Amino acid sequence: MPTYPRAWFIIWTIYGTWLHGDPRGSFLDSTYPPPDDALEETNRAQLTGDVVHLTDHQRATSTFACGRVIVPGLGAMPRSTAARS
């Protein structure tokens, strides 16, 4: 029986698209704060660059990279990959 995890869930956000206070939730200081428009706006005001949105091509490229580079590096083959923005 394998001693490594049977599955990996790999997720990352793109700069400025998912801030603390967002209704989808976030993790901050070992807690999950509730949706908070003021907190989200405070974080948005602290951004030092433009919010990044991936194009269809960039999403496809990141999906390919995850399936071909990251997952095999963990000793597993991908069952499913998807990139959203």
PDB file of N, CA, C and O in Angstrom, chain B, residues numbered from 101:
ATOM      1  N   MET B 101       0.843  -1.180   0.000  1.00  0.00           N
ATOM      2  CA  MET B 101       0.000   0.000   0.000  1.00  0.00           C
ATOM      3  C   MET B 101       0.893   1.249   0.000  1.00  0.00           C
ATOM      4  O   MET B 101       1.833   1.328   0.790  1.00  0.00           O
ATOM      5  N   PRO B 102       0.611   2.227  -0.876  1.00  0.00           N
ATOM      6  CA  PRO B 102       1.460   3.417  -0.948  1.00  0.00           C
ATOM      7  C   PRO B 102       1.382   4.266   0.317  1.00  0.00           C
ATOM      8  O   PRO B 102       0.342   4.346   0.971  1.00  0.00           O
ATOM      9  N   THR B 103       2.512   4.899   0.644  1.00  0.00           N
ATOM     10  CA  THR B 103       2.543   5.776   1.814  1.00  0.00           C
ATOM     11  C   THR B 103       2.393   7.245   1.424  1.00  0.00           C
ATOM     12  O   THR B 103       2.266   8.099   2.302  1.00  0.00           O
ATOM     13  N   TYR B 104       2.406   7.556   0.136  1.00  0.00           N
ATOM     14  CA  TYR B 104       2.252   8.925  -0.316  1.00  0.00           C
ATOM     15  C   TYR B 104       0.765   9.228  -0.526  1.00  0.00           C
ATOM     16  O   TYR B 104      -0.043   8.303  -0.604  1.00  0.00           O
ATOM     17  N   PRO B 105       0.395  10.505  -0.617  1.00  0.00           N
ATOM     18  CA  PRO B 105      -1.020  10.820  -0.853  1.00  0.00           C
ATOM     19  C   PRO B 105      -1.517  10.216  -2.152  1.00  0.00           C
ATOM     20  O   PRO B 105      -0.788  10.160  -3.142  1.00  0.00           O
ATOM     21  N   ARG B 106      -2.754   9.769  -2.144  1.00  0.00           N
ATOM     22  CA  ARG B 106      -3.341   9.181  -3.343  1.00  0.00           C
ATOM     23  C   ARG B 106      -3.789  10.252  -4.324  1.00  0.00           C
ATOM     24  O   ARG B 106      -4.004   9.964  -5.501  1.00  0.00           O
ATOM     25  N   ALA B 107      -3.930  11.474  -3.855  1.00  0.00           N
ATOM     26  CA  ALA B 107      -4.357  12.566  -4.731  1.00  0.00           C
ATOM     27  C   ALA B 107      -3.720  13.869  -4.277  1.00  0.00           C
ATOM     28  O   ALA B 107      -3.437  14.062  -3.094  1.00  0.00           O
ATOM     29  N   TRP B 108      -3.505  14.743  -5.217  1.00  0.00           N
ATOM     30  CA  TRP B 108      -3.007  16.082  -4.935  1.00  0.00           C
ATOM     31  C   TRP B 108      -3.996  17.068  -5.526  1.00  0.00           C
ATOM     32  O   TRP B 108      -4.426  16.910  -6.669  1.00  0.00           O
ATOM     33  N   PHE B 109      -4.350  18.062  -4.773  1.00  0.00           N
ATOM     34  CA  PHE B 109      -5.183  19.154  -5.267  1.00  0.00           C
ATOM     35  C   PHE B 109      -4.288  20.380  -5.284  1.00  0.00           C
ATOM     36  O   PHE B 109      -3.933  20.908  -4.229  1.00  0.00           O
ATOM     37  N   ILE B 110      -3.927  20.830  -6.456  1.00  0.00           N
ATOM     38  CA  ILE B 110      -3.006  21.953  -6.599  1.00  0.00           C
ATOM     39  C   ILE B 110      -3.811  23.162  -7.055  1.00  0.00           C
ATOM     40  O   ILE B 110      -4.495  23.123  -8.078  1.00  0.00           O
ATOM     41  N   ILE B 111      -3.717  24.228  -6.283  1.00  0.00           N
ATOM     42  CA  ILE B 111      -4.456  25.439  -6.620  1.00  0.00           C
ATOM     43  C   ILE B 111      -3.576  26.649  -6.372  1.00  0.00           C
ATOM     44  O   ILE B 111      -2.810  26.678  -5.409  1.00  0.00           O
ATOM     45  N   TRP B 112      -3.681  27.625  -7.219  1.00  0.00           N
ATOM     46  CA  TRP B 112      -2.995  28.889  -6.971  1.00  0.00           C
ATOM     47  C   TRP B 112      -3.867  29.996  -7.551  1.00  0.00           C
ATOM     48  O   TRP B 112      -4.713  29.759  -8.413  1.00  0.00           O
ATOM     49  N   THR B 113      -3.643  31.178  -7.069  1.00  0.00           N
ATOM     50  CA  THR B 113      -4.394  32.311  -7.570  1.00  0.00           C
ATOM     51  C   THR B 113      -3.476  33.183  -8.411  1.00  0.00           C
ATOM     52  O   THR B 113      -2.251  33.104  -8.326  1.00  0.00           O
ATOM     53  N   ILE B 114      -4.100  33.999  -9.209  1.00  0.00           N
ATOM     54  CA  ILE B 114      -3.374  34.929 -10.056  1.00  0.00           C
ATOM     55  C   ILE B 114      -3.475  36.304  -9.400  1.00  0.00           C
ATOM     56  O   ILE B 114      -4.504  36.640  -8.815  1.00  0.00           O
ATOM     57  N   TYR B 115      -2.426  37.087  -9.494  1.00  0.00           N
ATOM     58  CA  TYR B 115      -2.287  38.340  -8.770  1.00  0.00           C
ATOM     59  C   TYR B 115      -3.546  39.211  -8.831  1.00  0.00           C
ATOM     60  O   TYR B 115      -3.993  39.617  -9.904  1.00  0.00           O
ATOM     61  N   GLY B 116      -4.100  39.482  -7.654  1.00  0.00           N
ATOM     62  CA  GLY B 116      -5.204  40.414  -7.510  1.00  0.00           C
ATOM     63  C   GLY B 116      -6.588  39.870  -7.784  1.00  0.00           C
ATOM     64  O   GLY B 116      -7.567  40.612  -7.701  1.00  0.00           O
ATOM     65  N   THR B 117      -6.698  38.567  -8.116  1.00  0.00           N
ATOM     66  CA  THR B 117      -8.012  38.035  -8.487  1.00  0.00           C
ATOM     67  C   THR B 117      -8.777  37.405  -7.335  1.00  0.00           C
ATOM     68  O   THR B 117      -9.973  37.142  -7.466  1.00  0.00           O
ATOM     69  N   TRP B 118      -8.116  37.157  -6.208  1.00  0.00           N
ATOM     70  CA  TRP B 118      -8.801  36.520  -5.081  1.00  0.00           C
ATOM     71  C   TRP B 118      -8.176  37.067  -3.808  1.00  0.00           C
ATOM     72  O   TRP B 118      -7.127  36.598  -3.366  1.00  0.00           O
ATOM     73  N   LEU B 119      -8.827  38.058  -3.228  1.00  0.00           N
ATOM     74  CA  LEU B 119      -8.274  38.772  -2.085  1.00  0.00           C
ATOM     75  C   LEU B 119      -8.984  38.375  -0.798  1.00  0.00           C
ATOM     76  O   LEU B 119     -10.099  37.855  -0.834  1.00  0.00           O
ATOM     77  N   HIS B 120      -8.338  38.619   0.336  1.00  0.00           N
ATOM     78  CA  HIS B 120      -8.995  38.391   1.625  1.00  0.00           C
ATOM     79  C   HIS B 120     -10.270  39.225   1.671  1.00  0.00           C
ATOM     80  O   HIS B 120     -10.280  40.386   1.259  1.00  0.00           O
ATOM     81  N   GLY B 121     -11.340  38.624   2.174  1.00  0.00           N
ATOM     82  CA  GLY B 121     -12.638  39.281   2.213  1.00  0.00           C
ATOM     83  C   GLY B 121     -13.540  38.864   1.070  1.00  0.00           C
ATOM     84  O   GLY B 121     -14.738  39.146   1.093  1.00  0.00           O
ATOM     85  N   ASP B 122     -12.980  38.190   0.059  1.00  0.00           N
ATOM     86  CA  ASP B 122     -13.744  37.719  -1.095  1.00  0.00           C
ATOM     87  C   ASP B 122     -14.845  36.761  -0.630  1.00  0.00           C
ATOM     88  O   ASP B 122     -14.610  35.961   0.276  1.00  0.00           O
ATOM     89  N   PRO B 123     -16.036  36.823  -1.224  1.00  0.00           N
ATOM     90  CA  PRO B 123     -17.123  35.914  -0.833  1.00  0.00           C
ATOM     91  C   PRO B 123     -16.793  34.431  -1.031  1.00  0.00           C
ATOM     92  O   PRO B 123     -17.410  33.580  -0.391  1.00  0.00           O
ATOM     93  N   ARG B 124     -15.837  34.107  -1.901  1.00  0.00           N
ATOM     94  CA  ARG B 124     -15.456  32.699  -2.105  1.00  0.00           C
ATOM     95  C   ARG B 124     -14.652  32.166  -0.933  1.00  0.00           C
ATOM     96  O   ARG B 124     -14.421  30.961  -0.835  1.00  0.00           O
ATOM     97  N   GLY B 125     -14.219  33.064  -0.033  1.00  0.00           N
ATOM     98  CA  GLY B 125     -13.451  32.646   1.141  1.00  0.00           C
ATOM     99  C   GLY B 125     -11.965  32.856   0.945  1.00  0.00           C
ATOM    100  O   GLY B 125     -11.487  33.024  -0.177  1.00  0.00           O
ATOM    101  N   SER B 126     -11.243  32.843   2.053  1.00  0.00           N
ATOM    102  CA  SER B 126      -9.792  32.968   2.029  1.00  0.00           C
ATOM    103  C   SER B 126      -9.248  32.466   3.362  1.00  0.00           C
ATOM    104  O   SER B 126     -10.009  32.178   4.286  1.00  0.00           O
ATOM    105  N   PHE B 127      -7.950  32.368   3.449  1.00  0.00           N
ATOM    106  CA  PHE B 127      -7.284  31.895   4.669  1.00  0.00           C
ATOM    107  C   PHE B 127      -6.337  32.983   5.120  1.00  0.00           C
ATOM    108  O   PHE B 127      -5.453  33.392   4.366  1.00  0.00           O
ATOM    109  N   LEU B 128      -6.510  33.457   6.342  1.00  0.00           N
ATOM    110  CA  LEU B 128      -5.737  34.583   6.844  1.00  0.00           C
ATOM    111  C   LEU B 128      -5.436  34.370   8.316  1.00  0.00           C
ATOM    112  O   LEU B 128      -6.354  34.202   9.119  1.00  0.00           O
ATOM    113  N   ASP B 129      -4.163  34.376   8.680  1.00  0.00           N
ATOM    114  CA  ASP B 129      -3.756  34.239  10.090  1.00  0.00           C
ATOM    115  C   ASP B 129      -4.395  33.018  10.756  1.00  0.00           C
ATOM    116  O   ASP B 129      -4.953  33.124  11.849  1.00  0.00           O
ATOM    117  N   SER B 130      -4.313  31.880  10.105  1.00  0.00           N
ATOM    118  CA  SER B 130      -4.824  30.596  10.611  1.00  0.00           C
ATOM    119  C   SER B 130      -6.332  30.560  10.801  1.00  0.00           C
ATOM    120  O   SER B 130      -6.840  29.733  11.558  1.00  0.00           O
ATOM    121  N   THR B 131      -7.055  31.445  10.122  1.00  0.00           N
ATOM    122  CA  THR B 131      -8.522  31.435  10.194  1.00  0.00           C
ATOM    123  C   THR B 131      -9.098  31.616   8.794  1.00  0.00           C
ATOM    124  O   THR B 131      -8.391  31.982   7.854  1.00  0.00           O
ATOM    125  N   TYR B 132     -10.376  31.357   8.680  1.00  0.00           N
ATOM    126  CA  TYR B 132     -11.118  31.587   7.445  1.00  0.00           C
ATOM    127  C   TYR B 132     -12.073  32.756   7.690  1.00  0.00           C
ATOM    128  O   TYR B 132     -13.180  32.550   8.186  1.00  0.00           O
ATOM    129  N   PRO B 133     -11.658  33.982   7.349  1.00  0.00           N
ATOM    130  CA  PRO B 133     -12.530  35.125   7.625  1.00  0.00           C
ATOM    131  C   PRO B 133     -13.798  35.084   6.768  1.00  0.00           C
ATOM    132  O   PRO B 133     -13.772  34.586   5.642  1.00  0.00           O
ATOM    133  N   PRO B 134     -14.899  35.603   7.296  1.00  0.00           N
ATOM    134  CA  PRO B 134     -16.133  35.652   6.507  1.00  0.00           C
ATOM    135  C   PRO B 134     -16.001  36.693   5.397  1.00  0.00           C
ATOM    136  O   PRO B 134     -15.088  37.519   5.422  1.00  0.00           O
ATOM    137  N   PRO B 135     -16.911  36.652   4.425  1.00  0.00           N
ATOM    138  CA  PRO B 135     -16.879  37.689   3.388  1.00  0.00           C
ATOM    139  C   PRO B 135     -16.926  39.073   4.035  1.00  0.00           C
ATOM    140  O   PRO B 135     -17.683  39.308   4.977  1.00  0.00           O
ATOM    141  N   ASP B 136     -16.115  39.969   3.519  1.00  0.00           N
ATOM    142  CA  ASP B 136     -16.003  41.297   4.116  1.00  0.00           C
ATOM    143  C   ASP B 136     -15.590  42.281   3.026  1.00  0.00           C
ATOM    144  O   ASP B 136     -14.427  42.321   2.623  1.00  0.00           O
ATOM    145  N   ASP B 137     -16.555  43.077   2.551  1.00  0.00           N
ATOM    146  CA  ASP B 137     -16.272  44.028   1.470  1.00  0.00           C
ATOM    147  C   ASP B 137     -15.167  45.007   1.844  1.00  0.00           C
ATOM    148  O   ASP B 137     -14.329  45.344   1.007  1.00  0.00           O
ATOM    149  N   ALA B 138     -15.158  45.470   3.100  1.00  0.00           N
ATOM    150  CA  ALA B 138     -14.147  46.439   3.533  1.00  0.00           C
ATOM    151  C   ALA B 138     -12.747  45.816   3.512  1.00  0.00           C
ATOM    152  O   ALA B 138     -11.791  46.457   3.077  1.00  0.00           O
ATOM    153  N   LEU B 139     -12.625  44.564   3.982  1.00  0.00           N
ATOM    154  CA  LEU B 139     -11.334  43.878   3.975  1.00  0.00           C
ATOM    155  C   LEU B 139     -10.857  43.662   2.542  1.00  0.00           C
ATOM    156  O   LEU B 139      -9.681  43.860   2.237  1.00  0.00           O
ATOM    157  N   GLU B 140     -11.768  43.260   1.670  1.00  0.00           N
ATOM    158  CA  GLU B 140     -11.397  43.046   0.270  1.00  0.00           C
ATOM    159  C   GLU B 140     -10.932  44.362  -0.365  1.00  0.00           C
ATOM    160  O   GLU B 140      -9.941  44.384  -1.094  1.00  0.00           O
ATOM    161  N   GLU B 141     -11.643  45.447  -0.088  1.00  0.00           N
ATOM    162  CA  GLU B 141     -11.260  46.743  -0.656  1.00  0.00           C
ATOM    163  C   GLU B 141      -9.928  47.225  -0.092  1.00  0.00           C
ATOM    164  O   GLU B 141      -9.133  47.820  -0.819  1.00  0.00           O
ATOM    165  N   THR B 142      -9.670  46.977   1.193  1.00  0.00           N
ATOM    166  CA  THR B 142      -8.379  47.327   1.799  1.00  0.00           C
ATOM    167  C   THR B 142      -7.252  46.591   1.090  1.00  0.00           C
ATOM    168  O   THR B 142      -6.216  47.179   0.781  1.00  0.00           O
ATOM    169  N   ASN B 143      -7.457  45.300   0.832  1.00  0.00           N
ATOM    170  CA  ASN B 143      -6.441  44.518   0.129  1.00  0.00           C
ATOM    171  C   ASN B 143      -6.282  44.996  -1.309  1.00  0.00           C
ATOM    172  O   ASN B 143      -5.165  45.047  -1.824  1.00  0.00           O
ATOM    173  N   ARG B 144      -7.389  45.348  -1.963  1.00  0.00           N
ATOM    174  CA  ARG B 144      -7.311  45.828  -3.348  1.00  0.00           C
ATOM    175  C   ARG B 144      -6.505  47.132  -3.412  1.00  0.00           C
ATOM    176  O   ARG B 144      -5.737  47.348  -4.350  1.00  0.00           O
ATOM    177  N   ALA B 145      -6.685  47.987  -2.421  1.00  0.00           N
ATOM    178  CA  ALA B 145      -5.968  49.269  -2.391  1.00  0.00           C
ATOM    179  C   ALA B 145      -4.470  49.073  -2.200  1.00  0.00           C
ATOM    180  O   ALA B 145      -3.685  49.956  -2.544  1.00  0.00           O
ATOM    181  N   GLN B 146      -4.063  47.930  -1.655  1.00  0.00           N
ATOM    182  CA  GLN B 146      -2.647  47.663  -1.400  1.00  0.00           C
ATOM    183  C   GLN B 146      -1.932  46.998  -2.574  1.00  0.00           C
ATOM    184  O   GLN B 146      -0.720  46.787  -2.523  1.00  0.00           O
ATOM    185  N   LEU B 147      -2.674  46.667  -3.629  1.00  0.00           N
ATOM    186  CA  LEU B 147      -2.033  46.071  -4.801  1.00  0.00           C
ATOM    187  C   LEU B 147      -1.044  47.068  -5.394  1.00  0.00           C
ATOM    188  O   LEU B 147      -1.316  48.267  -5.445  1.00  0.00           O
ATOM    189  N   THR B 148       0.092  46.571  -5.837  1.00  0.00           N
ATOM    190  CA  THR B 148       1.110  47.449  -6.402  1.00  0.00           C
ATOM    191  C   THR B 148       1.175  47.366  -7.924  1.00  0.00           C
ATOM    192  O   THR B 148       1.989  48.036  -8.559  1.00  0.00           O
ATOM    193  N   GLY B 149       0.316  46.544  -8.496  1.00  0.00           N
ATOM    194  CA  GLY B 149       0.283  46.401  -9.944  1.00  0.00           C
ATOM    195  C   GLY B 149      -1.125  46.107 -10.404  1.00  0.00           C
ATOM    196  O   GLY B 149      -2.044  46.019  -9.590  1.00  0.00           O
ATOM    197  N   ASP B 150      -1.298  45.957 -11.692  1.00  0.00           N
ATOM    198  CA  ASP B 150      -2.603  45.654 -12.258  1.00  0.00           C
ATOM    199  C   ASP B 150      -3.015  44.220 -11.925  1.00  0.00           C
ATOM    200  O   ASP B 150      -2.171  43.330 -11.819  1.00  0.00           O
ATOM    201  N   VAL B 151      -4.309  44.011 -11.765  1.00  0.00           N
ATOM    202  CA  VAL B 151      -4.848  42.667 -11.586  1.00  0.00           C
ATOM    203  C   VAL B 151      -4.551  41.880 -12.868  1.00  0.00           C
ATOM    204  O   VAL B 151      -4.693  42.408 -13.971  1.00  0.00           O
ATOM    205  N   VAL B 152      -4.142  40.633 -12.719  1.00  0.00           N
ATOM    206  CA  VAL B 152      -3.781  39.794 -13.863  1.00  0.00           C
ATOM    207  C   VAL B 152      -4.920  38.826 -14.163  1.00  0.00           C
ATOM    208  O   VAL B 152      -5.368  38.087 -13.286  1.00  0.00           O
ATOM    209  N   HIS B 153      -5.379  38.838 -15.406  1.00  0.00           N
ATOM    210  CA  HIS B 153      -6.379  37.882 -15.876  1.00  0.00           C
ATOM    211  C   HIS B 153      -5.741  37.069 -16.998  1.00  0.00           C
ATOM    212  O   HIS B 153      -5.176  37.631 -17.936  1.00  0.00           O
ATOM    213  N   LEU B 154      -5.832  35.756 -16.897  1.00  0.00           N
ATOM    214  CA  LEU B 154      -5.230  34.896 -17.914  1.00  0.00           C
ATOM    215  C   LEU B 154      -6.084  34.851 -19.175  1.00  0.00           C
ATOM    216  O   LEU B 154      -7.314  34.851 -19.112  1.00  0.00           O
ATOM    217  N   THR B 155      -5.416  34.812 -20.303  1.00  0.00           N
ATOM    218  CA  THR B 155      -6.102  34.591 -21.574  1.00  0.00           C
ATOM    219  C   THR B 155      -6.401  33.092 -21.695  1.00  0.00           C
ATOM    220  O   THR B 155      -5.900  32.293 -20.904  1.00  0.00           O
ATOM    221  N   ASP B 156      -7.203  32.718 -22.669  1.00  0.00           N
ATOM    222  CA  ASP B 156      -7.476  31.297 -22.902  1.00  0.00           C
ATOM    223  C   ASP B 156      -6.179  30.530 -23.152  1.00  0.00           C
ATOM    224  O   ASP B 156      -6.003  29.417 -22.657  1.00  0.00           O
ATOM    225  N   HIS B 157      -5.275  31.134 -23.924  1.00  0.00           N
ATOM    226  CA  HIS B 157      -3.998  30.477 -24.226  1.00  0.00           C
ATOM    227  C   HIS B 157      -3.171  30.284 -22.948  1.00  0.00           C
ATOM    228  O   HIS B 157      -2.579  29.223 -22.749  1.00  0.00           O
ATOM    229  N   GLN B 158      -3.128  31.299 -22.090  1.00  0.00           N
ATOM    230  CA  GLN B 158      -2.367  31.191 -20.844  1.00  0.00           C
ATOM    231  C   GLN B 158      -2.965  30.122 -19.921  1.00  0.00           C
ATOM    232  O   GLN B 158      -2.225  29.386 -19.268  1.00  0.00           O
ATOM    233  N   ARG B 159      -4.296  30.034 -19.864  1.00  0.00           N
ATOM    234  CA  ARG B 159      -4.929  28.986 -19.046  1.00  0.00           C
ATOM    235  C   ARG B 159      -4.578  27.601 -19.597  1.00  0.00           C
ATOM    236  O   ARG B 159      -4.269  26.686 -18.834  1.00  0.00           O
ATOM    237  N   ALA B 160      -4.625  27.453 -20.901  1.00  0.00           N
ATOM    238  CA  ALA B 160      -4.277  26.165 -21.513  1.00  0.00           C
ATOM    239  C   ALA B 160      -2.823  25.810 -21.232  1.00  0.00           C
ATOM    240  O   ALA B 160      -2.506  24.652 -20.960  1.00  0.00           O
ATOM    241  N   THR B 161      -1.942  26.797 -21.296  1.00  0.00           N
ATOM    242  CA  THR B 161      -0.521  26.563 -21.032  1.00  0.00           C
ATOM    243  C   THR B 161      -0.300  26.141 -19.582  1.00  0.00           C
ATOM    244  O   THR B 161       0.486  25.230 -19.321  1.00  0.00           O
ATOM    245  N   SER B 162      -0.980  26.788 -18.638  1.00  0.00           N
ATOM    246  CA  SER B 162      -0.800  26.419 -17.232  1.00  0.00           C
ATOM    247  C   SER B 162      -1.374  25.032 -16.952  1.00  0.00           C
ATOM    248  O   SER B 162      -0.817  24.282 -16.150  1.00  0.00           O
ATOM    249  N   THR B 163      -2.475  24.690 -17.601  1.00  0.00           N
ATOM    250  CA  THR B 163      -3.036  23.341 -17.454  1.00  0.00           C
ATOM    251  C   THR B 163      -2.042  22.299 -17.966  1.00  0.00           C
ATOM    252  O   THR B 163      -1.806  21.283 -17.313  1.00  0.00           O
ATOM    253  N   PHE B 164      -1.462  22.559 -19.139  1.00  0.00           N
ATOM    254  CA  PHE B 164      -0.476  21.652 -19.719  1.00  0.00           C
ATOM    255  C   PHE B 164       0.727  21.517 -18.789  1.00  0.00           C
ATOM    256  O   PHE B 164       1.185  20.406 -18.518  1.00  0.00           O
ATOM    257  N   ALA B 165       1.242  22.660 -18.295  1.00  0.00           N
ATOM    258  CA  ALA B 165       2.421  22.630 -17.424  1.00  0.00           C
ATOM    259  C   ALA B 165       2.146  21.853 -16.148  1.00  0.00           C
ATOM    260  O   ALA B 165       2.995  21.085 -15.696  1.00  0.00           O
ATOM    261  N   CYS B 166       0.991  22.039 -15.574  1.00  0.00           N
ATOM    262  CA  CYS B 166       0.658  21.318 -14.340  1.00  0.00           C
ATOM    263  C   CYS B 166       0.620  19.818 -14.610  1.00  0.00           C
ATOM    264  O   CYS B 166       1.162  19.029 -13.835  1.00  0.00           O
ATOM    265  N   GLY B 167      -0.009  19.433 -15.692  1.00  0.00           N
ATOM    266  CA  GLY B 167      -0.128  18.012 -16.001  1.00  0.00           C
ATOM    267  C   GLY B 167       1.171  17.360 -16.426  1.00  0.00           C
ATOM    268  O   GLY B 167       1.364  16.167 -16.193  1.00  0.00           O
ATOM    269  N   ARG B 168       2.061  18.113 -17.041  1.00  0.00           N
ATOM    270  CA  ARG B 168       3.287  17.536 -17.581  1.00  0.00           C
ATOM    271  C   ARG B 168       4.519  17.751 -16.713  1.00  0.00           C
ATOM    272  O   ARG B 168       5.483  16.993 -16.819  1.00  0.00           O
ATOM    273  N   VAL B 169       4.508  18.762 -15.865  1.00  0.00           N
ATOM    274  CA  VAL B 169       5.706  19.095 -15.093  1.00  0.00           C
ATOM    275  C   VAL B 169       5.491  18.907 -13.595  1.00  0.00           C
ATOM    276  O   VAL B 169       6.227  18.156 -12.954  1.00  0.00           O
ATOM    277  N   ILE B 170       4.504  19.572 -13.039  1.00  0.00           N
ATOM    278  CA  ILE B 170       4.322  19.566 -11.585  1.00  0.00           C
ATOM    279  C   ILE B 170       3.883  18.198 -11.079  1.00  0.00           C
ATOM    280  O   ILE B 170       4.506  17.643 -10.174  1.00  0.00           O
ATOM    281  N   VAL B 171       2.824  17.655 -11.649  1.00  0.00           N
ATOM    282  CA  VAL B 171       2.265  16.408 -11.123  1.00  0.00           C
ATOM    283  C   VAL B 171       3.236  15.235 -11.227  1.00  0.00           C
ATOM    284  O   VAL B 171       3.410  14.524 -10.237  1.00  0.00           O
ATOM    285  N   PRO B 172       3.879  14.994 -12.377  1.00  0.00           N
ATOM    286  CA  PRO B 172       4.853  13.899 -12.408  1.00  0.00           C
ATOM    287  C   PRO B 172       6.011  14.109 -11.426  1.00  0.00           C
ATOM    288  O   PRO B 172       6.575  13.137 -10.923  1.00  0.00           O
ATOM    289  N   GLY B 173       6.368  15.364 -11.149  1.00  0.00           N
ATOM    290  CA  GLY B 173       7.413  15.646 -10.172  1.00  0.00           C
ATOM    291  C   GLY B 173       7.027  15.192  -8.779  1.00  0.00           C
ATOM    292  O   GLY B 173       7.892  14.960  -7.935  1.00  0.00           O
ATOM    293  N   LEU B 174       5.733  15.064  -8.535  1.00  0.00           N
ATOM    294  CA  LEU B 174       5.237  14.565  -7.248  1.00  0.00           C
ATOM    295  C   LEU B 174       5.130  13.047  -7.245  1.00  0.00           C
ATOM    296  O   LEU B 174       4.739  12.451  -6.242  1.00  0.00           O
ATOM    297  N   GLY B 175       5.473  12.430  -8.351  1.00  0.00           N
ATOM    298  CA  GLY B 175       5.434  10.975  -8.437  1.00  0.00           C
ATOM    299  C   GLY B 175       4.074  10.434  -8.813  1.00  0.00           C
ATOM    300  O   GLY B 175       3.732   9.310  -8.448  1.00  0.00           O
ATOM    301  N   ALA B 176       3.299  11.210  -9.533  1.00  0.00           N
ATOM    302  CA  ALA B 176       1.960  10.770  -9.921  1.00  0.00           C
ATOM    303  C   ALA B 176       1.665  11.240 -11.336  1.00  0.00           C
ATOM    304  O   ALA B 176       2.331  12.140 -11.848  1.00  0.00           O
ATOM    305  N   MET B 177       0.696  10.647 -11.949  1.00  0.00           N
ATOM    306  CA  MET B 177       0.246  11.085 -13.260  1.00  0.00           C
ATOM    307  C   MET B 177      -1.086  11.789 -13.078  1.00  0.00           C
ATOM    308  O   MET B 177      -1.895  11.376 -12.246  1.00  0.00           O
ATOM    309  N   PRO B 178      -1.329  12.857 -13.852  1.00  0.00           N
ATOM    310  CA  PRO B 178      -2.582  13.595 -13.686  1.00  0.00           C
ATOM    311  C   PRO B 178      -3.793  12.792 -14.144  1.00  0.00           C
ATOM    312  O   PRO B 178      -3.737  12.083 -15.148  1.00  0.00           O
ATOM    313  N   ARG B 179      -4.861  12.909 -13.414  1.00  0.00           N
ATOM    314  CA  ARG B 179      -6.145  12.325 -13.808  1.00  0.00           C
ATOM    315  C   ARG B 179      -6.997  13.400 -14.473  1.00  0.00           C
ATOM    316  O   ARG B 179      -7.796  13.119 -15.366  1.00  0.00           O
ATOM    317  N   SER B 180      -6.807  14.638 -14.015  1.00  0.00           N
ATOM    318  CA  SER B 180      -7.611  15.735 -14.524  1.00  0.00           C
ATOM    319  C   SER B 180      -6.880  17.037 -14.229  1.00  0.00           C
ATOM    320  O   SER B 180      -6.291  17.195 -13.160  1.00  0.00           O
ATOM    321  N   THR B 181      -6.919  17.953 -15.160  1.00  0.00           N
ATOM    322  CA  THR B 181      -6.357  19.291 -14.914  1.00  0.00           C
ATOM    323  C   THR B 181      -7.318  20.308 -15.494  1.00  0.00           C
ATOM    324  O   THR B 181      -8.004  20.042 -16.481  1.00  0.00           O
ATOM    325  N   ALA B 182      -7.361  21.479 -14.868  1.00  0.00           N
ATOM    326  CA  ALA B 182      -8.207  22.564 -15.365  1.00  0.00           C
ATOM    327  C   ALA B 182      -7.689  23.874 -14.792  1.00  0.00           C
ATOM    328  O   ALA B 182      -7.295  23.941 -13.628  1.00  0.00           O
ATOM    329  N   ALA B 183      -7.693  24.889 -15.599  1.00  0.00           N
ATOM    330  CA  ALA B 183      -7.300  26.229 -15.138  1.00  0.00           C
ATOM    331  C   ALA B 183      -8.466  27.156 -15.376  1.00  0.00           C
ATOM    332  O   ALA B 183      -9.059  27.167 -16.454  1.00  0.00           O
ATOM    333  N   ARG B 184      -8.792  27.935 -14.360  1.00  0.00           N
ATOM    334  CA  ARG B 184      -9.889  28.900 -14.474  1.00  0.00           C
ATOM    335  C   ARG B 184      -9.394  30.259 -14.035  1.00  0.00           C
ATOM    336  O   ARG B 184      -8.383  30.375 -13.343  1.00  0.00           O
ATOM    337  N   SER B 185     -10.105  31.269 -14.439  1.00  0.00           N
ATOM    338  CA  SER B 185      -9.814  32.611 -13.930  1.00  0.00           C
ATOM    339  C   SER B 185     -11.111  33.356 -13.773  1.00  0.00           C
ATOM    340  O   SER B 185     -11.111  34.513 -13.355  1.00  0.00           O
TER     341      SER B 185
END
